[in-house]
Amino acid sequence: MDIRHAKSSDAMLLYELMQSAFKRFEHDATPAAALNDSLLSIKQQLRRGLKALIVSEAGQPVAMSFYTEVGNDCFFSRFSVHPDHQRKGLGKIMLLWLAEDAKTQGLQTLSCLAREQNLHYYERLGFQVSCLPTEETGLYTLYKPLEQKEAELCM
């Protein structure tokens, strides 16, 4: 397995991974905003400094996430694992990588937005709800202090 920082030339790959992972939400009452992202918008965001990671297995890209520094926080979004590779621990590995990267930058927390059906996943990994969802988005705001041992993510 390989995890690397994405480059702007990876925009199409990021777009395809994200679309494949979020497709299952297209008919939800509140469809995933990720489905409205375009290749052009991803290219523009990467040029403006949005960071992204790509996970590959056997040379095949299988997962991605965007992330950015907001104050003392590493906020990640569009956390995506290709459907054929879900439930194999890749999400935990990505979160460990994000946590280590954030700590090297001196950041203190990881945070994200999540749907109610994903709360249990993040809570098992040490995340806590910091804001309840709005009617508009239906997304919870979650955070995880980085002083918590990252080994706990592997439980």
N, C-alpha and C positions, 0 to 999 in steps of 0.2 A: 504494500500500500504506500502511496505517495501523497503527501499534502503539500501544496505550494500556493504562493501568492499568485493571483491571477494578474494578467497584463491586459491592457486595453484590447489587444488583438484576440483575447479570449471571449469577447462579448457574445459572439454567436453561441459558443459552447455554454456560457452561463445562461443565456436566454433559453436554450433548448432544455438544459437540466431543470431549470426553474419551472418552465411550462409543463414538463412531464410530471413533476412532483405535485404541482398545484392544480392540475387538471381535475382531480377528484373533487375539488371544491366549486367547480364552475356552476353547479346547479343549486348550491346552498342559498339560503335566504339572504346571506351576505356573502356574495362570491369573493374569492381571494383577490385583493388588489393586484397581486403579482400577475394575474392573468391579463391585466391591462397594460403591463409594462411592454414596451416595444424594444426592438433591437437598438434603435436609435437612442431611446432614453437611457438604456444601459450603457451604451458607448459614451454618452454625454456625462453620466454620473461617474463613470470610471475616470474620465478626463478631468473632472472636478475634484477628484481625490477620494471618492468612495473606494474602499478596499474590498477585495473578494478573495476567497480561498476556493481551491478546487481539490477534490479528493479523487484519486485514480486507483483502480485495482487492475493489475496486469496490464497497465498502460491505457486502460479504458476509463475516461472520466465518468464518475458515478454520483457525485454529490458536490454541492457548492453552498456558499453563504456569503452575503454581503456583510460588511461590518464597518463601523466608524467610531471614532473617539468623540464622546460628548462629555465634556468636563472630565471627571474621574471615572467615567464609565465607558465600557466597550459595548455599544449597542449593535446587535446583529439582527439581520432581517433576511427574508426570502430563503430561510434555512431549508434546503432542498436535497432530498435523497431520491434518486431515480426509483420508481416503483419496483423494478426488478431487483433492487439491492437494499430494500428496506428490511428492517428487523434483523440486521446483521451486526449491529453495534456501531455503524458508521456515524450516527448522530452523536453518540457519546464521545467518539474519537474526535470529531470536529469540535465539540464543546471543550474537550481537554486542550486541543490545539489553540482555540480562541482564548481560553483562560491563560495559558502559558504565554501567548503572544501579548495579551493585555498586561500581564504582570511585568513583562520585560519593558513595557511602555510606562510603567508606574501607575497603571489604572487600578481601581479598587473594586469594581463590580462588573459583572456581565448583565445585560438586560435585553429583553425582547418583548414583542407582542405575540400573543398566542390565542388561538381559539379555545373554547371551553373543552372540546374533546381532546385537546393536547395538554391540558393542565396537569394531569396525572403524570405524564411523561416528564415534564420539566420539574415538577415537585419531587419526584423520585431522585432527581439529579441535584437537589439542593436549592432549587429556585423557589422564591416566595412571591405571592401576589402583592403588588404594591398599589395597583389601581384596578378597580372593577371596570368592566367594559361599558362603553357608551352604546346607546341604541344605534348610532350611526355605523360604528365599526364592528361591534360585537367582540372586540378583542380585549383580553386582559393584559395588563402591563406586569411583567415579571422581572425579578432581579435576583442575583446571586452574589453575595460578598466573596471576593477572591481570597480572603484570608482563610476561608473554609478550605480544608484540605481537598485538593483536586482529586486525590485518590478515591474520594467518596463518590465521584461521578461514575466510577466503574462498578459500583455495587449493583 
